[in-house]
Amino acid sequence: MATERYNPRETEPRWQRVWADREIFRTRNDDPRPKYYVLEMFPYPSGRIHIGHGRNYVMGDVVARFKRMKGFNVLHPMGWDAFGLPAENAAIERGIHPKTWTYENIAAMKEQLKLLGLSLDWNREVATCDPDYYAEQQRLFVDLFEKGLVYRRESEVNWDPVDNTVLANEQVIDGRGWRSGAVVERKKLAQWFFRITHFADDLLSALDELDRWPDKVRLMQRNWIGRSEGLEVRFRLSSPDFPSLKVYTTRPDTLYGASFLAVAADHPLARLASAGNAELGAFIEECKRGGTSAEEIETMEKKGFDTGIKAEHPLVPGWFLPVYVANFILLDYGTGAIFGCPAHDQRDLDFARKYGLPVKQVVLPDGAAMPGDAAFEGDVALDGDGRLIHSDFLDGLTVAEAKDAVAARLESQTLDGAPQGERKVNFRLRDWGISRQRYWGCPIPVIHCQSCGPVPVPQAELPVLLPDDVSFDRPGNPLDRHTAWRSVACPRCGGPARRETDTMDTFVDSSWYFARFASGPDGALDRAAVDHWLPVDQYIGGIEHAILHLLYARFFTRALESCGRISVKEPFAGLFTQGMIVHETYKDVNGKWLFPEEVEKRADGSAVRRGTDEPVTVGPPEKMSKSKRNVVPPEVVADTYGVDCARWFMLSDTPPERDSEWTEAGIEGAWRFAQRLFRQINEAIELGAPAGAALPERFGPESTALRRAAHRLAADVEADIERLRFNVAVARVHAFANAFGEALAAARSGTPAADLAFALREAAEFLVAVVAPMVPHLAEECGVLLGRDGLVAEAAWPIVDPALLVADEIVLPVQINGKKRAELTIAAGASQAEIEAATLADETVLRALEGRLPKKIIVVPKRIVNVVV
């Protein structure tokens, strides 16, 4: 008999070498089989990975291996999101070049990823900092520039004075830079923008077609794009230098409830009003130090400053409203100005109560009693539907009718020769500012000429390569100080000019890498290959990328399609957002974080520092993080338990979209189960039929039951993997192993008959094939024991006999007077008379009847039996 103990330390590296030497995961674009593209969001090469990073890669690998077994030509590539600020900061801190730091990390992380046994096509590996990658990105930029989808303008930005770069609103937390922690400043810079708003309607409407995306992600994108239909209203102002103010509102019906107007701190009116007003100027500076994201603005204290300027109500001549500068208004949404109707907007109500402004109710909710007067005394705004009150010609109209009536009235009125109202569709979505004042990024391929303005670098002169000879000895972008690199001739007029020294936001790098993978090893986009492979059939990554990365990728794909570079619009047909791997945290007596391997758990439940009696404080499970040291390196897992055990554990117990806790007990359980499967395969070889045995003429009850279980296993796990329900698939394998174990035990009691021997062999082969996507090394080793020809990784999924999936028996619950009393196991094709007879013969039913005779028996076919007494 072959060895009964599986040795992953010897087995797993050997099979990984075999797969690599034979290049069985290399994908060819001319393969005639149907395509399947599975992709996990590629990593940033930050140093070393831990086992928590591996969950999404293992999930994608299960899908890739399964689809190969189902006959697909699978593309499963890997690369590196390699540009970015951490590399530049590392260069400053360590005195090394960002390129050196990045490529050293890539080499280390690649070896770690290979430990996981992933079926990746490493021939398509890319790093976004490779010149051949960003050369194509620059060509794409020029294409978008010529299409009018790129432009440059001066805008007010979030400036991190420590990292010396622009930050997106989402990267400002409590007024500080998300990496440096420095107080963020607002300053004006000339910035490059992608015109993402050009596709706003399409990006929004197409979400309805992404039916294989999580509803949560689609909702987040809908809210981010934020389409609204409203009215742009022009208010006459008392300021001679600023005669009118445009306000965008989605609730023009509530104009009779207005009590103030407010503008953003960086609105031109605010700057005008602050001239000579030091107190207002100080307030504006305070606003600029506050939160800039919509989420922060929603939750922070609402503050305002009365400018002294008045606005005349557009519907009531002589009614003047105060104009404030407020900290909760964004300049780049709508017009950067609002009118406040406190009774019907909670934010406005909080503001009005703070500054003692009038609060007038103008909408009566359906079913509510008419208030005695217009003054609203509540603390919760009435923001729902209803009918208008205290609103002159609008009284009695519904909210929708009132909106139309106000729009019609203001469209007919004029202010300074223009309509006072104009219906507009507005979007929360803003154009994407891509300029970053850093070195380690893709150079923006533009040359600035005093005569010609910004001129794109001619395609023949691309790429614009980053110079290697830069210095990080002082703050700021070293490209600004590199005179030889920066100073060039204008490609249009030949006069003296300078290169653009800003580099692209690294989100640009990840907005098309999936198309680059599809093209093959060559650096350029191959339209035919991209059109063949896209959209990605299954994309896997974290929920934290629900907005920016996924939205930018959807935009960029549309932009490339509009330029004629590709023929698809949506990059990802299916999206899955996996949960994180969490682990307990540990601190020593001094509050210092400890690695799990530094901690020893004792039988009494206490924890001490390994090798000592020094107590350790155990914290709750948190996301694996190098900063808190609650990480487990893949090398430790591979050396102790084997990678397949780690894969099995990551796939088991917890639904894949939820967080999963890494525990020693869990990985040890996976180890025991791997050993059990290996023993069962060995035993099945000993007791079962030889490879290639003929199908017996008949099967008895025991062999039939085992064959049904094996075929059902293959059918159910296939459905589970298709739905990404990996934990359910694992549970099915556990349940089958129990049934298989019982069949093996029965076979050991004597020499198994030919039908049972065949069933044992078939069950073993089905089991190995079914677990192969999840524990591929163990499956290969078992395949050798079974005498299979070729690699399990290249084998087909088991062929299921539909006849064996049809149940011979069903279980019907039996109710007596509406209360379940028994379960009846009976032939699936039993007649009603047979079911009634079997029910009345059942001992449990007879005891429950206590001698009473049923008045009637109601049989719901294949569902339930109701006995009425």
WOKAHU-V821634 format. One record per residue. N is the residue number from 1. SS is DSSP state (helix for helix, strand for strand, loop for the rest). PHI is phi in whole degrees, 0 to 359 (none if undefined). PSI is psi in whole degrees, 0 to 359 (999 if undefined). Layout:
n->{N,N}
ss->{SS,SS}
phi->{PHI,PHI}
psi->{PSI,PSI}
//
This chain:
n->{1,2,3,4,5,6,7,8,9,10,11,12,13,14,15,16,17,18,19,20,21,22,23,24,25,26,27,28,29,30,31,32,33,34,35,36,37,38,39,40,41,42,43,44,45,46,47,48,49,50,51,52,53,54,55,56,57,58,59,60,61,62,63,64,65,66,67,68,69,70,71,72,73,74,75,76,77,78,79,80,81,82,83,84,85,86,87,88,89,90,91,92,93,94,95,96,97,98,99,100,101,102,103,104,105,106,107,108,109,110,111,112,113,114,115,116,117,118,119,120,121,122,123,124,125,126,127,128,129,130,131,132,133,134,135,136,137,138,139,140,141,142,143,144,145,146,147,148,149,150,151,152,153,154,155,156,157,158,159,160,161,162,163,164,165,166,167,168,169,170,171,172,173,174,175,176,177,178,179,180,181,182,183,184,185,186,187,188,189,190,191,192,193,194,195,196,197,198,199,200,201,202,203,204,205,206,207,208,209,210,211,212,213,214,215,216,217,218,219,220,221,222,223,224,225,226,227,228,229,230,231,232,233,234,235,236,237,238,239,240,241,242,243,244,245,246,247,248,249,250,251,252,253,254,255,256,257,258,259,260,261,262,263,264,265,266,267,268,269,270,271,272,273,274,275,276,277,278,279,280,281,282,283,284,285,286,287,288,289,290,291,292,293,294,295,296,297,298,299,300,301,302,303,304,305,306,307,308,309,310,311,312,313,314,315,316,317,318,319,320,321,322,323,324,325,326,327,328,329,330,331,332,333,334,335,336,337,338,339,340,341,342,343,344,345,346,347,348,349,350,351,352,353,354,355,356,357,358,359,360,361,362,363,364,365,366,367,368,369,370,371,372,373,374,375,376,377,378,379,380,381,382,383,384,385,386,387,388,389,390,391,392,393,394,395,396,397,398,399,400,401,402,403,404,405,406,407,408,409,410,411,412,413,414,415,416,417,418,419,420,421,422,423,424,425,426,427,428,429,430,431,432,433,434,435,436,437,438,439,440,441,442,443,444,445,446,447,448,449,450,451,452,453,454,455,456,457,458,459,460,461,462,463,464,465,466,467,468,469,470,471,472,473,474,475,476,477,478,479,480,481,482,483,484,485,486,487,488,489,490,491,492,493,494,495,496,497,498,499,500,501,502,503,504,505,506,507,508,509,510,511,512,513,514,515,516,517,518,519,520,521,522,523,524,525,526,527,528,529,530,531,532,533,534,535,536,537,538,539,540,541,542,543,544,545,546,547,548,549,550,551,552,553,554,555,556,557,558,559,560,561,562,563,564,565,566,567,568,569,570,571,572,573,574,575,576,577,578,579,580,581,582,583,584,585,586,587,588,589,590,591,592,593,594,595,596,597,598,599,600,601,602,603,604,605,606,607,608,609,610,611,612,613,614,615,616,617,618,619,620,621,622,623,624,625,626,627,628,629,630,631,632,633,634,635,636,637,638,639,640,641,642,643,644,645,646,647,648,649,650,651,652,653,654,655,656,657,658,659,660,661,662,663,664,665,666,667,668,669,670,671,672,673,674,675,676,677,678,679,680,681,682,683,684,685,686,687,688,689,690,691,692,693,694,695,696,697,698,699,700,701,702,703,704,705,706,707,708,709,710,711,712,713,714,715,716,717,718,719,720,721,722,723,724,725,726,727,728,729,730,731,732,733,734,735,736,737,738,739,740,741,742,743,744,745,746,747,748,749,750,751,752,753,754,755,756,757,758,759,760,761,762,763,764,765,766,767,768,769,770,771,772,773,774,775,776,777,778,779,780,781,782,783,784,785,786,787,788,789,790,791,792,793,794,795,796,797,798,799,800,801,802,803,804,805,806,807,808,809,810,811,812,813,814,815,816,817,818,819,820,821,822,823,824,825,826,827,828,829,830,831,832,833,834,835,836,837,838,839,840,841,842,843,844,845,846,847,848,849,850,851,852,853,854,855,856,857,858,859,860,861,862,863,864,865,866,867,868,869}
ss->{loop,loop,loop,loop,loop,loop,loop,helix,helix,helix,helix,helix,helix,helix,helix,helix,helix,helix,helix,helix,helix,helix,loop,loop,loop,loop,loop,loop,loop,loop,loop,loop,loop,loop,strand,strand,strand,strand,strand,strand,loop,loop,strand,loop,loop,loop,loop,loop,loop,loop,helix,helix,helix,helix,helix,helix,helix,helix,helix,helix,helix,helix,helix,helix,helix,helix,helix,helix,helix,loop,loop,loop,strand,strand,strand,loop,strand,strand,strand,strand,loop,loop,loop,loop,helix,helix,helix,helix,helix,helix,helix,helix,helix,helix,loop,loop,loop,helix,helix,helix,helix,helix,helix,helix,helix,helix,helix,helix,helix,helix,helix,helix,helix,helix,helix,loop,loop,loop,loop,loop,strand,strand,strand,strand,strand,strand,strand,loop,loop,loop,helix,helix,helix,helix,helix,helix,helix,helix,helix,helix,helix,helix,helix,helix,helix,helix,helix,loop,loop,strand,strand,strand,strand,strand,strand,strand,strand,strand,strand,strand,loop,loop,loop,loop,strand,strand,strand,loop,helix,helix,helix,strand,strand,loop,loop,strand,strand,loop,loop,loop,loop,loop,strand,loop,strand,strand,strand,strand,strand,strand,strand,strand,strand,strand,loop,helix,helix,helix,helix,helix,helix,helix,helix,helix,helix,helix,helix,helix,helix,loop,loop,strand,loop,loop,helix,helix,helix,helix,helix,helix,helix,helix,helix,helix,helix,loop,strand,strand,strand,strand,strand,strand,strand,strand,strand,strand,strand,loop,loop,loop,loop,loop,loop,strand,strand,strand,strand,strand,strand,loop,loop,helix,helix,helix,helix,helix,helix,loop,loop,strand,strand,strand,strand,loop,loop,loop,loop,helix,helix,helix,helix,helix,helix,helix,loop,loop,loop,helix,helix,helix,helix,helix,helix,helix,helix,helix,helix,helix,loop,loop,loop,loop,loop,helix,helix,helix,helix,helix,helix,loop,loop,loop,loop,strand,strand,strand,strand,strand,strand,strand,strand,strand,loop,loop,loop,loop,loop,loop,loop,strand,strand,strand,strand,strand,strand,strand,loop,loop,loop,loop,loop,loop,loop,loop,loop,loop,strand,strand,strand,strand,loop,helix,helix,helix,loop,helix,helix,helix,helix,helix,helix,helix,helix,helix,helix,loop,loop,loop,loop,strand,loop,loop,strand,strand,loop,loop,loop,loop,loop,loop,loop,loop,loop,loop,strand,loop,loop,loop,loop,loop,loop,loop,loop,loop,loop,loop,strand,strand,loop,loop,loop,helix,helix,helix,loop,loop,loop,strand,helix,helix,helix,helix,helix,helix,helix,helix,helix,helix,helix,helix,helix,helix,loop,strand,strand,loop,loop,strand,strand,loop,strand,strand,strand,strand,strand,strand,strand,loop,loop,loop,loop,strand,strand,loop,strand,strand,loop,loop,loop,loop,loop,loop,strand,loop,loop,strand,strand,strand,strand,loop,loop,loop,strand,strand,strand,strand,loop,loop,helix,helix,helix,loop,loop,loop,loop,loop,loop,loop,loop,loop,loop,loop,loop,loop,loop,loop,loop,helix,helix,helix,helix,loop,helix,helix,helix,helix,strand,strand,strand,loop,loop,loop,loop,loop,loop,strand,strand,strand,strand,loop,loop,loop,strand,strand,loop,helix,helix,helix,helix,loop,loop,loop,helix,helix,helix,helix,helix,helix,helix,loop,loop,loop,loop,loop,loop,loop,helix,helix,helix,helix,helix,helix,helix,loop,loop,strand,loop,strand,strand,strand,strand,loop,helix,helix,helix,loop,loop,helix,helix,helix,helix,helix,helix,helix,helix,helix,helix,helix,helix,helix,helix,helix,loop,loop,loop,loop,loop,loop,loop,loop,loop,strand,loop,strand,strand,strand,strand,loop,loop,loop,strand,strand,strand,strand,strand,strand,strand,loop,loop,loop,loop,loop,strand,loop,loop,helix,helix,helix,strand,strand,strand,loop,loop,loop,loop,loop,strand,strand,strand,loop,loop,loop,loop,loop,strand,loop,strand,strand,strand,strand,strand,strand,strand,loop,loop,loop,loop,loop,loop,loop,loop,loop,loop,helix,helix,helix,helix,helix,helix,helix,loop,loop,helix,helix,helix,helix,helix,helix,helix,helix,helix,loop,loop,loop,loop,loop,loop,loop,loop,strand,strand,loop,loop,helix,helix,helix,helix,helix,helix,helix,helix,helix,helix,helix,helix,helix,helix,helix,helix,helix,helix,helix,helix,helix,helix,helix,helix,loop,loop,loop,loop,loop,loop,loop,loop,loop,loop,loop,loop,loop,helix,helix,helix,helix,helix,helix,helix,helix,helix,helix,helix,helix,helix,helix,helix,helix,helix,helix,helix,helix,helix,helix,loop,loop,loop,helix,helix,helix,helix,helix,helix,helix,helix,helix,helix,helix,helix,helix,helix,helix,helix,helix,helix,helix,helix,helix,helix,helix,loop,loop,loop,loop,loop,helix,helix,helix,helix,helix,helix,helix,helix,helix,helix,helix,helix,helix,helix,helix,helix,helix,helix,loop,loop,loop,loop,helix,helix,helix,helix,helix,helix,helix,helix,helix,helix,loop,loop,loop,loop,loop,loop,helix,helix,helix,loop,loop,loop,loop,loop,loop,loop,helix,helix,helix,helix,loop,loop,loop,strand,strand,strand,strand,strand,strand,strand,strand,loop,loop,strand,strand,strand,strand,strand,strand,strand,strand,strand,loop,loop,loop,loop,helix,helix,helix,helix,helix,helix,helix,helix,helix,helix,loop,helix,helix,helix,helix,helix,helix,helix,loop,loop,loop,loop,loop,loop,strand,strand,strand,strand,strand,loop,loop,loop,strand,strand,strand,strand,strand,loop}
phi->{none,291,302,260,245,274,245,292,299,268,285,296,299,295,291,296,294,297,301,292,297,272,50,285,259,286,256,244,290,266,295,283,292,300,273,213,246,243,214,258,304,286,274,272,281,272,149,224,262,238,295,296,291,279,298,292,292,293,300,298,293,301,297,298,295,297,293,298,296,271,96,265,275,261,256,221,263,212,203,222,275,262,277,142,297,304,295,291,295,296,298,293,287,255,71,238,282,306,298,299,300,294,289,295,294,300,298,292,289,296,296,293,297,298,299,283,69,282,273,262,270,289,292,258,304,228,233,295,271,291,304,290,284,282,296,292,297,294,297,294,301,298,301,292,299,290,275,85,264,232,210,233,207,277,214,276,232,276,244,270,286,269,281,53,206,284,241,290,306,290,262,252,240,53,80,236,295,294,260,277,80,285,296,282,253,255,215,264,222,281,233,268,230,267,276,293,295,300,252,304,298,292,300,284,294,290,299,296,273,273,283,253,256,298,303,299,292,297,294,299,291,301,294,292,293,60,287,217,252,205,229,266,251,257,259,282,253,279,275,292,275,216,292,212,227,271,233,262,220,264,233,296,298,263,300,286,258,293,228,195,242,213,236,292,297,257,288,305,294,296,295,296,292,278,297,80,241,297,292,293,301,294,296,298,296,297,299,291,273,276,296,240,276,299,295,293,297,296,261,281,295,276,233,212,221,286,282,86,278,245,240,278,298,289,252,228,303,90,264,248,244,289,249,252,263,231,273,253,244,260,298,268,242,63,252,78,215,223,251,259,243,300,293,232,208,297,298,294,295,300,294,296,297,295,250,66,269,295,232,243,276,233,234,259,302,303,86,273,283,293,291,295,216,282,295,256,255,287,256,241,295,267,257,267,277,158,237,284,224,52,226,56,291,269,305,92,282,289,303,297,295,292,302,295,294,295,300,297,296,286,294,272,270,236,224,55,84,233,303,279,223,215,290,215,261,238,234,290,301,249,298,271,281,253,283,228,268,228,277,277,196,286,300,283,278,225,241,262,238,297,272,262,78,291,237,294,295,304,305,292,262,276,273,274,275,293,287,280,274,241,235,247,280,213,298,103,278,297,294,296,264,269,300,296,283,284,274,218,270,294,289,262,248,82,281,296,208,224,287,294,260,287,249,280,309,294,296,296,303,268,270,212,298,296,286,296,302,295,283,97,296,296,287,274,288,257,301,298,293,297,296,288,273,277,284,301,289,220,250,229,182,281,296,296,260,300,260,298,301,292,289,296,296,295,297,297,297,295,297,295,295,290,273,81,280,218,241,245,249,260,280,228,287,238,231,229,252,275,284,264,271,246,210,304,250,226,229,276,295,265,81,274,293,238,285,305,289,271,245,243,268,258,299,280,92,280,229,226,290,305,83,223,256,290,293,236,273,262,262,293,300,225,307,303,212,297,293,258,62,272,245,237,293,298,297,295,295,298,285,269,244,97,294,299,295,297,299,300,294,294,269,264,68,263,306,295,276,254,292,231,271,275,226,297,299,292,289,293,296,295,299,297,291,300,296,297,300,297,295,296,295,302,292,295,294,291,263,272,288,290,303,80,297,288,290,298,289,217,234,279,301,293,291,296,298,292,296,300,296,293,291,296,302,297,293,288,294,303,295,295,292,301,267,62,262,295,294,290,299,298,298,294,295,301,296,294,300,295,295,297,298,295,295,294,296,294,291,292,288,187,285,294,293,301,292,289,298,297,296,296,297,297,297,296,294,296,299,297,293,291,274,304,295,267,233,293,291,300,296,297,295,292,299,297,299,283,76,293,274,83,274,298,299,253,278,271,293,303,274,270,274,302,296,279,269,276,286,284,232,232,246,249,291,246,256,241,53,85,243,295,236,200,233,246,264,210,303,299,262,297,281,297,296,293,292,297,295,294,297,287,265,287,295,295,294,299,295,290,287,51,86,283,265,293,282,201,236,251,253,266,309,61,237,196,241,251,253,249,238}
psi->{142,167,143,3,128,131,91,330,328,322,312,313,325,313,327,323,320,312,316,316,323,354,45,346,7,132,136,134,340,9,129,348,158,145,152,124,113,135,134,146,127,151,160,131,77,352,273,150,162,174,336,331,338,347,313,327,322,319,313,325,322,315,316,312,319,315,326,317,335,6,17,151,106,132,119,84,176,145,195,127,81,345,164,168,321,321,321,320,323,323,319,315,324,352,29,166,142,324,315,311,316,311,330,319,320,315,317,316,329,317,322,318,322,332,332,356,35,139,66,147,90,349,341,12,135,155,132,344,358,134,324,336,307,347,317,325,322,322,321,321,314,320,315,325,313,337,353,14,3,136,168,135,163,133,158,130,165,122,123,112,348,308,351,52,164,143,142,159,322,348,7,118,118,38,7,154,138,334,312,331,3,149,124,140,155,127,160,131,152,122,152,140,144,137,68,332,341,332,14,311,316,319,325,308,327,346,330,335,348,68,355,22,150,139,324,318,318,321,319,319,321,314,324,317,317,58,134,147,127,200,132,116,136,121,136,133,158,355,123,336,348,79,335,158,129,133,128,132,145,357,60,341,338,17,329,352,10,143,351,164,155,147,160,156,334,17,145,325,323,318,320,314,334,349,118,3,90,326,317,321,319,321,319,318,322,319,321,338,354,186,150,347,155,324,316,318,325,324,344,165,133,124,151,167,123,121,345,350,144,149,132,134,133,343,346,93,137,353,115,140,142,147,122,158,130,151,357,16,134,132,326,17,130,234,3,15,149,161,143,126,88,325,342,21,122,320,316,324,315,319,315,318,322,323,13,36,153,148,111,127,129,359,127,114,149,130,354,154,147,128,157,323,184,339,133,126,353,168,353,122,148,90,14,196,175,203,152,141,161,36,33,238,352,348,131,346,152,166,314,317,322,322,314,320,318,316,316,319,313,331,334,344,154,150,118,39,4,155,142,345,145,125,137,149,130,155,141,330,133,158,152,110,118,359,132,135,57,163,312,77,175,120,137,120,69,144,132,123,135,330,317,347,200,126,125,145,130,145,324,340,3,149,157,106,144,133,141,331,70,161,140,32,353,159,161,176,115,341,329,332,356,85,317,323,322,325,119,172,145,128,349,313,349,0,172,138,177,148,152,128,352,148,167,145,135,345,335,318,322,5,0,5,331,326,324,317,319,335,341,188,334,149,334,156,130,107,317,318,318,316,329,315,326,151,160,128,320,115,136,132,182,152,338,346,14,328,284,299,311,323,318,320,321,319,311,323,317,320,317,322,321,336,357,12,330,175,10,157,323,128,331,112,318,137,135,129,111,154,172,159,125,161,150,155,154,138,143,185,340,5,12,138,144,148,151,324,349,357,139,126,132,164,329,5,353,167,139,163,130,132,3,179,12,122,151,135,124,122,168,159,134,164,134,129,132,329,329,1,13,50,154,114,144,332,321,316,315,321,329,309,339,149,323,324,320,317,313,316,319,335,345,168,300,135,139,341,354,162,148,133,129,122,154,319,322,315,327,323,321,322,313,321,322,317,322,315,318,319,319,320,316,315,322,326,320,320,340,180,157,163,137,13,147,152,124,158,327,158,137,179,318,313,324,317,318,318,320,317,319,315,322,320,311,318,317,317,324,313,323,316,322,325,4,32,69,322,327,320,317,317,323,321,318,314,320,322,326,313,321,318,320,319,320,321,319,322,329,340,349,184,118,143,166,322,320,323,318,316,323,315,314,319,320,317,320,316,315,318,320,323,351,318,334,318,74,327,314,320,319,318,319,326,322,315,324,353,28,148,126,183,144,325,340,5,165,158,145,142,120,134,113,329,331,353,351,122,134,329,153,160,121,127,143,120,141,115,42,359,129,130,338,171,137,119,123,161,141,329,17,143,170,320,321,323,318,318,318,325,313,347,351,131,322,320,317,319,321,329,335,43,354,149,136,142,322,157,123,121,118,111,126,16,301,157,124,123,125,123,999}
//
